């Protein structure tokens, strides 16, 4: 039996985002990427879903009604 650690992959919409550091928590990854995409600060983190040797996490923005 071979044990293989899954690499993390992050998605936001149609974009693939690199993992800024595998030792970072998911919340910290969200904070790092929020410097480029501020709307991520309120996004939910879904996953992981497994795709090959990757654990894929998806940032999902909260939908809000304006008005």
N, C-alpha and C positions, 0 to 999 in steps of 0.2 A: 504494500500500500504506500502510495506517495502522497504526502501532505503538501499542498501548494497554497501559499497565501494569496488571497485575492487582492488585486490592485483596485483602488477606488477611482471611480470616474464620476464626474458631476455634470448634470445637464440643467440648462435653464432655457426653456423654450426649445428652439432648434439648435442652440449653441452647446458645444461640448466645452467644459471648463476643466483645466488641469487641477490636479490635487496639489495645493501649495505646500503640503507637508503631511506625510502619513502619520506623524505623531500628533497632529492637530485634531481636536474634537470636531464633530460635524458643525457645531455652533460656531466654533472659531473659523472654520473654512467659510461659512456663510458670512461672517464679519469681514474676512479678508476680501472676498469677492464683492461685498457691498461697497467697497471703496470705488469700484468701477460701475456697479449696478446698485444704487442706493435702495431701490425697491426690494432688494433681497432681505433687508433688515426685518421686514415683516412677513417674509415668505416662510412657508412650511417646508420641511425636508421630508420627502417621501422615499421609502426604500429601506434597504437596498433590494434591487432586482438583480439577479445573477445573469450575466451575459458572457459566456466563455469563462475567462479567468478574471473577470472584472465584476466588482460590486458597484452597481450604478445607483447613484442617489440623484433625485430630481428636486430642484427648487421650484415650488409652486406658489405663485403669488396669491395673496388673499384677494378675493374679489370683493369690491366695495361699491355700493351705489353712491353716486354723486348727487348732491342736491339738497 
